[in-house]
Amino acid sequence: MGATRETVAGLTERHRLRARLDAAVAGLAPAPPTPCAVVDLDAFDANATDLVRRAGGTPIRVASKSLRVPALLARVLARDGFAGVLGYTLAEALWLHETGVSDDVVVAYPTVDRASLAALTASPGAAAAVTLMVDDVAHLDVVDSVRSSLAVPVRVALDVDAALAAPGGVRVGPRRSPLRSVADVVALAEAVLARPGFRLVGVMTYEGQVAGVPDDVPGQRARMGVVRRIKSASVPQLVERRAAVAAALDDLVELEFWNAGGSGSVETSAADPVVTEVAAGSGLLVPGLFDHYRSFVPRPAAYVGVPVTRRPDARTATVHGGGYVASGPVGVDRLPLPWAPPGLELTSLEAAGEVQTPLVGPGVDVLRVGDLVWFRHAKSGELFEHTDRVHLLSGRAIGETVATYRGAGRSFG
């Protein structure tokens, strides 16, 4: 069967992308070390614009783990429609505040980092800028165990379970919070309000089974049907659950925010009248796992170039490194995608290696030793744990080279 018009257009675009990326980094002096990470700002900005459109006026809190580049965080926060950061560790949140990236950081996961908690409770400025996530009284106990005074109030938000409650007691979605019933949420809210030194300011309900699961993967018709049914069942159930929790909390406290969703669920999350802000991050860079969503058109923006170092035979080109496998359930969808030039595939025996990655396929014919092969990572942000700098591409030229978290000497595990 011949290639479709769309396939031919896509292959042509990837050849053009290779030429653009190669020319851009070739213009850098001295030549950049590899792996060579590039973010296409034209695609990045277009993705940001599309996220704002999809949010329909609901503010977007930027998920920092999906970027991990301070300059990119600052760039998107300067745009209308984006407000605040959704961080992934307290140490990161403190650093983002200290360096002036944001004065509004919600840490999306509970923390038991006692050193960072001690720093938070000793700084009125940091405590006013950072909100901790809790879903258990034990999280409050850890805070109290490290602070010497109640003079600095700690802002907290409740992480409420947003998984789909299916028949038979089965829950479909991320295994995050034990707060499943209205009574569970109210009990913890009352505990926070009764505890000196804490302020209850928000709620988070992350529906990962809607936001983080592709629903339009080619060749997986039966599975995609199941995924879509899960999503369509989750959304109305969440509207009802959030409304019930919100009504109960209204009798106790006036909240500042209610955070929900992710890049894959911006429209449905923003449409819930309880939700005051949505989270998004992966939709800015669009990694491989976000190629197949029905809710938006992907515009990949992040690439990493690694050099061809061997031609073991006429059918194989071997690149140095490239084995940046994404977190999550083990599967081929977590492997990096050899993207430009097109027509390259990983081998089943070696796949993506830490030191070398053999590639096969018709695209091998154009490769010579020293050429760059451009990969896309499967998950957003994780790519930049492997490089200390990112080259920002505008049009056909690199306009700026900026540090990643790693390049700034930071690693937030």
C-alpha positions as CSV (number, residue, x, y, z in Angstrom):
1,M,0.0,0.0,0.0
2,G,1.3,3.4,-0.9
3,A,1.8,6.2,1.6
4,T,-1.2,8.5,2.1
5,R,-1.0,12.2,1.3
6,E,-0.9,13.0,5.1
7,T,2.0,10.5,5.6
8,V,4.0,12.0,2.7
9,A,3.4,15.5,4.1
10,G,4.5,14.4,7.5
11,L,7.7,12.8,6.2
12,T,8.5,15.8,4.2
13,E,8.0,18.0,7.2
14,R,10.4,15.8,9.2
15,H,13.1,16.1,6.5
16,R,12.7,19.9,6.6
17,L,12.9,19.8,10.4
18,R,16.1,17.9,10.3
19,A,17.6,20.5,7.9
20,R,16.4,23.3,10.1
21,L,17.8,21.8,13.3
22,D,21.1,20.8,11.7
23,A,21.6,24.3,10.2
24,A,20.7,26.0,13.5
25,V,23.2,24.1,15.7
26,A,25.9,24.2,13.0
27,G,25.8,28.0,13.3
28,L,26.8,27.8,17.0
29,A,30.4,28.4,17.8
30,P,32.0,26.4,19.3
31,A,30.0,23.4,18.2
32,P,27.6,22.4,21.0
33,P,28.3,19.2,22.9
34,T,26.0,16.3,22.5
35,P,23.4,15.4,23.5
36,C,22.2,18.6,22.0
37,A,18.8,19.7,23.2
38,V,16.7,22.2,21.2
39,V,13.3,23.7,21.9
40,D,11.5,25.2,18.9
41,L,10.0,28.4,20.4
42,D,7.6,28.8,17.4
43,A,5.9,25.5,18.3
44,F,6.2,26.2,22.0
45,D,4.4,29.5,21.7
46,A,1.8,28.1,19.4
47,N,1.1,25.4,21.9
48,A,0.8,27.9,24.7
49,T,-1.7,29.9,22.6
50,D,-3.7,26.8,22.0
51,L,-3.8,25.8,25.7
52,V,-5.2,29.3,26.5
53,R,-7.8,28.8,23.8
54,R,-8.8,25.4,25.2
55,A,-8.9,26.7,28.8
56,G,-11.6,29.3,27.7
57,G,-10.6,31.9,30.2
58,T,-9.7,29.6,33.1
59,P,-6.1,30.4,34.3
60,I,-3.5,27.8,33.6
61,R,-1.0,26.8,36.3
62,V,2.2,25.6,34.7
63,A,3.4,22.1,35.6
64,S,7.1,22.6,36.1
65,K,8.1,19.0,36.0
66,S,7.1,19.0,32.3
67,L,9.6,21.8,31.5
68,R,12.5,21.9,34.1
69,V,14.0,24.9,32.3
70,P,13.7,28.2,34.3
71,A,13.7,30.4,31.2
72,L,10.9,28.4,29.6
73,L,8.9,28.7,32.8
74,A,9.4,32.4,32.9
75,R,8.5,32.7,29.2
76,V,5.1,31.0,29.6
77,L,4.3,32.7,32.9
78,A,4.8,36.1,31.1
79,R,1.9,35.2,28.8
80,D,-1.8,36.1,29.4
81,G,-3.8,33.1,30.5
82,F,-1.0,31.5,32.6
83,A,-0.6,32.1,36.4
84,G,1.5,30.3,38.9
85,V,3.5,27.1,39.0
86,L,2.5,23.6,39.9
87,G,5.8,22.2,41.3
88,Y,6.9,18.7,42.1
89,T,9.1,19.1,45.1
90,L,9.3,21.6,47.9
91,A,13.0,22.1,47.3
92,E,12.2,23.1,43.8
93,A,9.4,25.4,44.9
94,L,11.7,27.2,47.3
95,W,14.3,27.7,44.6
96,L,11.8,29.0,42.0
97,H,10.6,31.5,44.6
98,E,14.2,32.5,45.6
99,T,15.3,33.0,42.0
100,G,12.2,35.1,41.1
101,V,10.7,32.6,38.7
102,S,7.3,32.7,40.6
103,D,5.8,33.9,43.8
104,D,3.0,31.4,43.5
105,V,4.0,27.8,43.6
106,V,1.7,24.9,44.6
107,V,3.7,21.7,45.3
108,A,1.6,19.0,43.7
109,Y,2.7,16.1,45.9
110,P,3.0,15.8,49.7
111,T,6.5,16.3,51.1
112,V,8.4,14.8,54.0
113,D,11.6,16.8,53.1
114,R,12.4,18.0,56.6
115,A,15.3,20.3,55.5
116,S,13.1,22.1,53.0
117,L,10.2,22.3,55.5
118,A,12.5,23.8,58.0
119,A,13.5,26.4,55.5
120,L,9.9,27.1,54.5
121,T,8.7,27.6,58.1
122,A,11.6,29.9,58.8
123,S,10.9,32.3,55.9
124,P,7.7,34.4,55.9
125,G,8.3,35.3,52.2
126,A,8.6,31.7,51.1
127,A,5.7,30.5,53.2
128,A,3.5,33.2,51.6
129,A,4.5,32.0,48.1
130,V,4.4,28.2,48.5
131,T,1.5,25.9,49.1
132,L,2.0,22.4,50.3
133,M,-0.2,19.4,49.3
134,V,-1.6,17.2,52.0
135,D,-4.0,14.2,52.2
136,D,-3.2,12.9,55.7
137,V,-2.8,14.4,59.1
138,A,0.7,12.8,59.1
139,H,1.7,15.5,56.6
140,L,0.9,18.2,59.1
141,D,2.8,16.3,61.8
142,V,5.9,16.3,59.7
143,V,5.7,20.1,59.3
144,D,5.2,20.6,63.0
145,S,8.2,18.3,63.8
146,V,10.7,20.6,62.2
147,R,9.5,24.1,63.0
148,S,10.5,26.0,66.1
149,S,7.6,28.5,66.0
150,L,4.1,28.9,64.8
151,A,4.7,32.5,63.8
152,V,5.0,31.6,60.1
153,P,1.7,30.1,58.8
154,V,2.0,27.3,56.3
155,R,-0.4,27.3,53.3
156,V,-1.8,23.8,52.5
157,A,-4.2,22.4,49.9
158,L,-6.1,19.1,50.0
159,D,-5.3,16.5,47.3
160,V,-8.7,14.8,46.7
161,D,-8.9,11.5,44.8
162,A,-10.2,12.0,41.3
163,A,-10.1,8.4,40.0
164,L,-13.2,6.9,38.3
165,A,-15.2,4.9,40.8
166,A,-16.3,1.9,38.7
167,P,-18.7,-0.9,39.7
168,G,-17.4,-3.5,42.2
169,G,-15.3,-1.0,44.1
170,V,-12.8,-0.7,41.3
171,R,-11.1,2.6,40.9
172,V,-9.5,3.7,37.6
173,G,-6.9,6.4,37.7
174,P,-3.8,7.5,39.5
175,R,-3.3,6.0,43.0
176,R,-2.8,9.3,44.7
177,S,-5.0,10.4,47.6
178,P,-6.9,8.4,50.3
179,L,-9.4,11.3,50.4
180,R,-12.3,9.6,48.5
181,S,-15.5,10.6,50.2
182,V,-16.9,13.9,51.3
183,A,-16.6,12.8,54.9
184,D,-12.8,12.1,54.3
185,V,-12.2,15.5,52.9
186,V,-14.2,17.3,55.6
187,A,-12.4,15.4,58.4
188,L,-9.0,16.5,57.1
189,A,-10.2,20.0,56.4
190,E,-11.4,20.3,60.0
191,A,-8.0,19.0,61.2
192,V,-6.1,21.6,59.2
193,L,-8.4,24.4,60.4
194,A,-8.0,23.3,64.0
195,R,-4.2,23.0,63.9
196,P,-2.4,26.3,64.8
197,G,0.1,27.4,62.2
198,F,-1.7,26.2,59.0
199,R,-4.0,27.8,56.5
200,L,-6.2,25.8,54.2
201,V,-6.2,27.6,50.9
202,G,-7.0,25.2,48.1
203,V,-8.0,21.8,46.7
204,M,-6.5,19.7,43.9
205,T,-8.3,17.0,41.9
206,Y,-6.1,15.5,39.2
207,E,-8.0,13.2,36.9
208,G,-5.1,11.4,35.4
209,Q,-7.3,8.8,33.7
210,V,-8.6,11.7,31.5
211,A,-5.6,14.1,31.3
212,G,-2.8,11.7,31.0
213,V,-3.9,8.8,28.8
214,P,-3.8,9.0,24.9
215,D,-7.2,8.2,23.3
216,D,-6.5,8.1,19.6
217,V,-3.5,5.8,19.1
218,P,-3.4,4.3,15.6
219,G,-3.8,0.5,15.4
220,Q,-5.3,0.2,18.9
221,R,-9.0,0.6,18.1
222,A,-10.4,-1.7,20.8
223,R,-8.1,-0.3,23.6
224,M,-8.9,3.3,22.5
225,G,-12.6,2.5,22.8
226,V,-12.1,1.5,26.4
227,V,-10.1,4.6,27.1
228,R,-12.7,6.9,25.7
229,R,-15.4,5.2,27.7
230,I,-13.4,5.6,30.9
231,K,-12.9,9.3,30.0
232,S,-16.6,9.9,29.2
233,A,-17.6,8.2,32.4
234,S,-15.1,10.1,34.5
235,V,-16.0,13.6,33.6
236,P,-19.6,13.8,34.8
237,Q,-18.8,11.7,37.9
238,L,-16.1,14.3,38.8
239,V,-18.4,17.2,38.3
240,E,-20.8,15.6,40.8
241,R,-18.1,14.7,43.2
242,R,-16.4,18.1,43.1
243,A,-19.7,19.9,43.6
244,A,-20.4,17.8,46.7
245,V,-17.0,18.3,48.2
246,A,-17.1,22.1,47.4
247,A,-20.5,22.4,49.1
248,A,-19.2,20.8,52.2
249,L,-16.1,22.9,52.3
250,D,-18.0,26.1,51.8
251,D,-19.4,25.7,55.3
252,L,-15.9,25.6,56.7
253,V,-13.5,27.8,54.7
254,E,-13.2,30.2,51.8
255,L,-10.7,28.6,49.4
256,E,-8.4,30.6,47.1
257,F,-8.2,28.0,44.3
258,W,-9.4,24.6,43.0
259,N,-6.9,23.0,40.7
260,A,-7.7,20.2,38.3
261,G,-6.7,18.5,35.1
262,G,-3.8,18.4,32.8
263,S,-2.8,19.0,29.1
264,G,-5.1,16.2,27.9
265,S,-8.2,17.4,29.8
266,V,-8.0,21.2,29.7
267,E,-11.5,21.7,28.1
268,T,-13.4,19.3,30.4
269,S,-11.6,20.4,33.6
270,A,-12.1,24.1,32.8
271,A,-15.8,23.5,32.1
272,D,-16.4,22.4,35.7
273,P,-17.8,25.4,37.6
274,V,-16.0,24.4,40.8
275,V,-12.6,24.5,39.1
276,T,-10.8,27.8,39.3
277,E,-7.6,26.8,37.5
278,V,-6.2,24.0,35.3
279,A,-2.8,22.6,35.2
280,A,-0.8,22.0,32.0
281,G,2.8,21.5,31.1
282,S,3.3,18.6,28.6
283,G,1.1,20.4,26.1
284,L,3.8,23.1,25.8
285,L,6.5,20.7,24.5
286,V,4.3,17.8,23.3
287,P,6.4,14.7,23.9
288,G,5.7,11.4,22.1
289,L,3.1,10.2,24.6
290,F,1.0,13.3,23.7
291,D,0.9,12.6,19.9
292,H,-2.4,10.8,19.9
293,Y,-5.1,12.8,21.8
294,R,-8.4,13.7,20.2
295,S,-8.6,17.0,22.2
296,F,-5.7,18.8,20.5
297,V,-3.3,18.8,17.5
298,P,0.2,18.0,18.6
299,R,3.0,20.4,17.7
300,P,6.3,18.8,18.9
301,A,8.6,21.4,20.3
302,A,11.5,19.6,22.0
303,Y,14.3,17.6,20.4
304,V,17.6,16.1,21.3
305,G,20.3,15.5,18.8
306,V,22.9,12.6,19.2
307,P,25.7,11.8,16.7
308,V,26.1,8.9,14.5
309,T,29.4,7.2,15.5
310,R,29.2,3.9,13.7
311,R,27.9,2.3,10.5
312,P,28.2,-1.4,11.5
313,D,26.7,-2.4,8.2
314,A,24.7,-0.9,5.3
315,R,21.4,-1.4,7.1
316,T,22.4,0.1,10.5
317,A,23.6,3.4,11.9
318,T,24.6,3.6,15.6
319,V,24.3,6.8,17.5
320,H,26.1,7.6,20.8
321,G,23.6,7.6,23.7
322,G,20.0,8.4,23.2
323,G,18.7,5.9,25.6
324,Y,16.5,8.2,27.6
325,V,13.6,6.0,28.6
326,A,10.6,7.7,30.2
327,S,9.1,6.8,33.6
328,G,5.8,5.0,33.9
329,P,4.7,1.5,33.0
330,V,7.3,-0.4,31.0
331,G,6.4,-0.5,27.3
332,V,7.6,0.6,23.9
333,D,5.6,3.9,24.3
334,R,8.2,4.9,26.9
335,L,11.1,4.7,24.5
336,P,12.5,7.8,22.8
337,L,11.4,8.3,19.2
338,P,14.0,8.7,16.5
339,W,12.3,11.5,14.6
340,A,14.5,13.3,12.1
341,P,15.4,12.1,9.5
342,P,12.3,10.0,9.3
343,G,12.4,6.3,8.5
344,L,14.5,5.3,11.5
345,E,13.5,2.6,14.0
346,L,15.0,1.2,17.2
347,T,16.0,-2.5,17.1
348,S,14.1,-5.1,19.2
349,L,17.3,-6.5,20.6
350,E,19.0,-3.3,21.9
351,A,16.3,-0.7,21.7
352,A,17.6,2.7,23.2
353,G,20.9,2.3,25.0
354,E,22.7,4.4,27.6
355,V,25.9,4.6,25.6
356,Q,24.9,3.5,22.1
357,T,21.6,3.1,20.1
358,P,21.6,1.2,16.8
359,L,19.0,2.4,14.3
360,V,17.6,0.6,11.3
361,G,15.1,1.4,8.5
362,P,15.2,3.2,5.2
363,G,16.3,6.5,6.9
364,V,19.7,4.9,7.6
365,D,20.7,5.4,3.9
366,V,21.2,9.2,4.3
367,L,23.3,9.0,7.5
368,R,27.0,9.3,7.8
369,V,29.4,9.2,10.7
370,G,29.2,12.6,12.5
371,D,25.6,13.3,11.4
372,L,23.0,14.1,14.1
373,V,19.9,12.1,14.6
374,W,17.1,14.1,16.3
375,F,15.0,12.2,18.9
376,R,11.8,13.1,20.8
377,H,11.4,12.0,24.4
378,A,8.3,10.1,25.4
379,K,7.6,12.3,28.4
380,S,7.8,16.0,28.7
381,G,10.5,17.5,31.0
382,E,12.4,14.3,31.7
383,L,14.6,14.9,28.7
384,F,16.2,17.8,30.3
385,E,17.5,15.8,33.2
386,H,20.1,14.5,30.7
387,T,21.5,17.8,29.5
388,D,22.6,21.0,31.2
389,R,21.6,23.5,28.5
390,V,18.9,24.0,25.9
391,H,19.2,25.9,22.7
392,L,16.1,28.0,21.9
393,L,15.3,28.0,18.3
394,S,13.4,30.9,16.7
395,G,12.6,30.5,13.0
396,R,15.9,29.1,11.6
397,A,18.3,30.4,14.2
398,I,19.3,29.7,17.8
399,G,18.5,32.9,19.6
400,E,19.6,31.9,23.1
401,T,21.1,29.1,25.1
402,V,19.7,28.6,28.6
403,A,20.3,26.4,31.6
404,T,18.1,23.4,32.6
405,Y,17.6,22.6,36.2
406,R,20.7,20.4,35.9
407,G,22.7,23.1,34.3
408,A,21.8,25.4,37.2
409,G,23.2,22.8,39.5
410,R,19.8,21.6,40.7
411,S,18.4,18.1,40.8
412,F,14.9,17.7,42.4
413,G,14.3,14.0,43.0
